[in-house]
Amino acid sequence: MTRYRPDKILIEAAVEDTALARRVLQRFNGVPVFGVSDARDITDQDCSTLILARQRGPFVRLCPGTPKHICCLYHNIDLAEGCDLRCSYCILQLYLSHSHITLYCNVDDLFTELDDRLSRHSRQFFRIGSGELSDSLTLEHFTGLAPELVNFFAKRSNAIIELKSKNTQIDSILNCRHNGRAVISWSLNAPEIAASEERLAPGIDERLDAAAEAARAGYWLGFHFDPLVEYPDWREGYRYAVEGIFKRVKAEQIAWISLGALRYPSRLDEIIRAEHPESKIVLGELLPGRDKKLRYFRPIRVRMFRALGTWIKDRAPEVFVYLCMESAQVWKEAFGWAPKNSAALKKSLDERVRP
């Protein structure tokens, strides 16, 4: 696995004296560094450019979800924007107007914001992740932020942090006293899809081996099969990944497993064809859904959800399996039941990891 290393670093004056910025500059000693006044004005840099900036808005946001679909009511931390793994289907290609990586270095403001929110809403339980606008662990070799997040949440009873990744950089957190307040999750796929659409990420077996290490350190584990991609041998590929989980970890250490079928806004289709001409995912039977995203026909999605759900339940009936961004109708057709609403799904997930 090749770890990200920038060709140049742009840094805002506002974060030059932060501990995180100093740590990054020390790690990349020798990489050219240039000062900028406002990183928001930079739009023409590629992935090899790392920007150290100040987060001017809130760090923590509620997941926007998808209208008319059941959502888990998750919160996201925006610590970084951009990812070096460059998966073909990645929505960041559309959401972000650039391909460089931005790291927000005013993390003291993040912990102040988190402390304030969790204290003011002490009766509410929060599931919070850092993997929406970047992979949670792919920058860990130079940020060292994962232990800080784990240690912060270890002292909170009304929240849990989920670090969601395709990467395997977990050495920094294996000795943390996490107190059961962290879920280390991996995005999984069929090995063939990982090899063709997630080329820069570690392979499925490497991710599962890392999950086994995290399990030995006592962490909760999560697994996210998202996006599920239909291809001729999808049953064999996804069954291999499911079996790989239970060969390595005990079911009681798994907080949850989510399933989500390939879906993306129609504008992303052109980007995938241009930037990833070798990708086959655009050749699937994809049509606009109720949320205007391109999706597989409902019977295809149901068939895949039902298959994976059955394989998981056959091995571990107690593991909670849920669908990401699907309607109650699809839930019922795939699993025979559906949460009453998004709040009910949130409650079920909260209860898996609540002290």
N, C-alpha and C positions, 0 to 999 in steps of 0.2 A: 504494500500500500504506500503510495506516494503522499506525503503530508504537504499541505499547502504552504507555499513560501512566496511572498509577493516580490515583484520586480521593483516596486517603489511604494513608498508610504506617504500619504498626504495627511497632515494633522492640523486640526483647528487649534488656535491659540488657547481657546477656552478649556481644553483638556490636557494641555502639555504637562501640567503638574499633577495629574491624577496618577494613582498607583498603577492602574491598569495600563495606561499609556506608557509609563516608564517600563513596565514589565515587557510589553510588546516590543518596544524599541531596543531593549537589551537583548531580547530573544533573537531579533533580526538585525543585530549589529552588522553594519556594512551595507545594508540595503539603503539606497538613496531616500532621503526624507525631505519633504517640501512642506512649508507652511501654507495654509489656506485660511481665508477669513470665514467662509461659510460653506460647509460641505454640500449643502442643498443645491448649490449652483453648479456642481460638478455632474455632468451627464455623459461624458464621452470617454470614460475610462473602462478598460476591460477587467476580466477576473483577476488579472495579475496585479491590479492596483488595490491596495488596502487603505481604507480611509478611517482615521481615528477621529471621532466626532462626539458632539454633545447631543444627547437626546433632549429635544426641546419640549416635546409633548409628554404625555403620560407613558410610563413604561408598560403598565398593565392594562389590557383591554379584554372585554368579553369577545369570544369567538363570534364572528358575524353570522355563522350558520348559513342555512339555505332556506329561503321562504317556502312554506308549505311542506317542509320536511322535518323530521324529528331530529333535534340537535341535543348534544350532551351538556350544553351550557358550561363550556370550558372557558378558562381565562388564559390569555397568552401574555408572555413577557417579550417585549421587543428589545432584545439586547444586541442583535446584529441583523443586518440585511444582506442577503446574497449567500451563495453557496458554491463551493468549488467542485461539488460532485457532478453537477450538470446533467442530471437525469433527463431523458428525452421529454417526458411528460410534465416536467416541473412547472407549476403554475407561476413561479417567480419570474419566469421568462416573459409573462404577460403583466404581472402585477408591478414589477419594478421597471423603471424606465432606463435602467443601466445594467451592466453586468459586473461592475466592481463590487467588492465586499466592504461594507461599512460596519465598524464596531463602535458601539456607544460606550464611552469610557467613564461617564459620570455615574458609576455604579453605586456610589454612596447615596445618590438621589433615588436609585431604584430601591435600596433597602429601607430608606426612609419612607418611601411611598408604600411599600409592602407592609411595613410595620404599622403605619397609620391605618391602612385599609383593614388589615386583619384585626387590629385592636378595636376600631370603630364598629366592625361587624362581627363581634366575637361569637354570636350565636349562629352565624352562617358558616358553612363549610365550603372551602375553595379548592378545586383541582386546577393547578396552574402549570402550564408548560412553557418551554422556551423554543419550541421547534416549528413555529409557523413561518417566519420569514428567513430562517436559516436552519440548518441541521444543528441539534443541540450539542453535539460532541465533535464535529468535524474541525472546529477551530480550537479545541481544548489544548492542543500541544503548545499553543502560545498565549492563550488567554488565562488558563488556570481558573476559570470561573466556576466550574462544576462543584468543587469542594466548598466554595463560598456559598453557593445556593443550597447545597445539601446541609451544611452546618446551620444556615439560617433557619431552614424549615424544620430541622431536628428539634428546635425549641418551641415550635408552634403546634398547638393541638387542633386548630380549626382550618388547617390547610395541608396540602401535600404538593410537592414539586414532581413533575414528570419530565425527565430528560429523554427526548425521543430522537432516535438517530438511525442512520444506516452505517455509522462508523463504529469503531471498536476501541476508541481511546478512553478507557475507563480506569487506567492505572491510578490516576489522581484521586479517585473516590473510593477505592477498594478498602482503605483503612479509615474512612470517615465513620464517626459515630452518628449514623443517620437516624437512629431511633424509630425506624419504620416510617419515616415521613418523606420518603422518596421512592418513586417508581422509575426504574430504568427500562426504557422501552426500545424495541427495535422494529423498524419497518421491514417487513419480509415480503418476498415474492417467490414465484417459481424460479428455480435456478436458471432456466433458459431466458426468462424475462430479465432477471438481474444481470445476466451476461450481455444481453443485447441492448437494454434500455437504461441500465444503471452501471455503465461500464467503469466508471472511476471509483465506485464504492466497493468495499470489501464484499466478498461472495457470501452467499447465504450460510454456508457452514462456518465461516469465520464469525459472522454475526451471532450465530447460535452458540458458538464456543465462548464468545464474550458474555453472552447471557448466562451461561453456566458459571462463569467466574463471578458475575454479579450476584447470582444466586448463592454461591458459597460465602459471599460477603454479607448475606442476610437481607439483601434488597428485595422489595417487591419487584416483579417483572411485568412488563406489558408487551404485547405483540400486535402489530397493526398490518394486516394484509390489505394494503391500499396503495396503489390501485390493483385490483384484480384484473387481469388481462385475459381475454378469451383467445386461445390459439389451439391448434389441433390436439396437442398433448397436455392441455391444461390440467386435467384430472391427475395425471401422473406427477406433474411438476408441483402442484400445490399440495398433493398428498405427501410428497417427499418432505416439503417444508414443515407441514403439520407434524408428521412423524418425528422430524428432527427436533422439534421442541421437546416432546415428551421422552425422547431418548436422553435428554440432557438435564432437564429440570423437573422438580416435583410440582404437581398441579397446585398444591396449596400455596406455592410461592407466586403464582400468577394472579395479578390483580384483575386483568381483563385482556380480552382479545377482540379487536375490532375488524370488521370486514367492510370494504368499500370498493365498489366497482369503478373502473376507469370512467372519468368524467372531466370535462373541461370546457370553457367557453369557446365558441366557434372561432374566435379570433386567434386562439392558440394553435388551431389546426395549421394555419399558414406558417406560423413560427416553427412548429415541429418539422414540417416538410422542408423548410429552408435551412434550419440549423442542424437537423438530424435526418438527412436524406436516407440513411440506412434503416431508420425506424419503421417497423411494421404496424405500430399501434393505430395509425391513422387509417388503416385498411379495414378495420373492424366495422360491424354494422352499428354505426353510431348515428343517432338522431336527436334533435332537440327535445329535452324533457320539459317538465313543468317549470323548472328553474332556468330554462333557456340554455342550459349546458348540454353539450353533446354527450349522450349516454347510450349504452347498449339497450336493445329492446328489453322490456321488463322481464319476459320469460327467460332470457339469457342471464340476467342478473339474479333472478330468483333461483335458477338452476345452480349457479355457482355458489350463492350464499348457502343454499340448502346442503350442498355437498360438503363444503368446508365446515359448516355448523355440525353436521352429522359426524364427520371424522373427529372433530374436537370433542364432542359430547361422548362419543364412544370411548375415548381415552380418559376423559376427565369431566364427568357430568356436572361437577361443582363449579367449573370455570365459567365466568360470566362472559358471554359472547354478545356483541352488539353491532348494529349496522351504523355506518357513518353516512349521514345525509341521505336518508331514504324515507319514503312515505310509510304510514301505518299499513297501507295495503301490501307493500312489499314485505314488511316485517311479518305480517300474518301469513302470506303465501310461502315465505321461506322458512319461518320458525313455528308457525301455528299460533303465534301470539304477538302482541305489540304493546309497547308502553302507551299509557293513556295519552301522554303528551311529553314534551321535552323535560318538564320538571320531574316527571316520574322516572325518566331515564337518568337524569342527574342524581336523583335519590338512590337509585339502584347502584350506580357507580360509586357514589360517596360512601355507601354502606360497606363496600368492599374494602376500603382503606381507612375508614374513620376509626380513631382510637376507641 
